[in-house]
Amino acid sequence: MAAKDNVYLASKPRYEILDGLRGVAALMVILFHCFETYCPHGGQQIINHGYLAVDFFFLLSGFVIGYAYDDRWDRMTTWGFFKRRLVRLHPMVIAGTVVGACLFFFASGAFPKVLESPLWKVALCFVMGLVMIPCGPGLDIRGWAEFNSFNGPNWSLTFEYVGNILYALILRRLPKSALAVLCVLSAFLTLDLTLGWDVFGLLEHGPQYSVIGGWSLTPDQLYIGFSRLLFPFLCGLLMSRILSGRISESNPSGSPIRSKLGFLWASLILVVIFSMPCIGGKAGVPNGIYQALCIFFVFPLVVLIGAGSRTGSVAGTRLCKWLGDISYPLYITHYPLMYMQMAFAAEHPDAPLWVHIAVSAGISILAIILAWGLFKVYDEPVRRWLTDRVLKRSRTAA
């Protein structure tokens, strides 16, 4: 029993290209949000499908968690797994909420509700954000009814936590055949959104032909959030299990796709996928089919390319490592800066084009600097300290 209390387990070798691809997707999210500020409602922009990066992240998460933990449950308890995941994820959740709180009132020009909210509500939302408790519409202090009004992208981390809980309690115990069945069933939910079926009648505004959504504690948004999580996460976990059974001396990753230029090709695919114009408009079956094809086929293909390829050079390895290091901090801390960009655009609609370009570029560069600084000065040291004090101490006690 003592062996199963060994919370600290040395990290496995990383898929360096998958780390790099996570960073590429995070950078595309930044561009998507920058352009989104100037996108007319229902119109098109430059990075039209940047929101699909969330679905790609869920796929990567399922794949990497399966790879990292599937064969370790003889040495790890469920609580030990949760502690490892909290050490990995939660420090930056706290940082994102704190950054959002520090910049909260600077965006009041675009969000009048900010100045109308009482102190007790702002304080309560801040505490709930720190411990990852979603705020309902009654605690909305910005006007968008987000899970976390200080930092909108926290909604996807909430579902990431749900995916981790499902894995530890249920999914890790299931054979590949059961995972395959669940993948098929969850694919129906994706099609229900993208093809506008709305079979369960949960969507407040009717068929939307898109996976966009998931950030509010309402029935329709929860349905969208779970639908976005389930197929990619299950698919990634199933792919990890299948590849682990194909590993050999000649094919250490098990992936059927190997390329010397794997990172380049996979990155190019992601950039094209996220930038593709909306086919037939945003609200229509053709664009819904496009999103479903990306989620069902293109993203798994990208993961296979990334898992089966190697960088082939020291510079390529360093680039992928940097992109991987910055990806999570960048994603979880950039949006408070975007709120400020929205406020500037709302307050200065007649400013020259070059000024809006300069503001957007400055916000993007600042987001990258902030993410890298927080990673080096805060995230790495805090996780190292928690590993020594929580995970390794548990091993010593065992």
Order of alpha helices (4+ residues) and beta strands (2+ residues): alpha-alpha-alpha-alpha-alpha-alpha-alpha-alpha-alpha-alpha-alpha-alpha-alpha-alpha-alpha-alpha
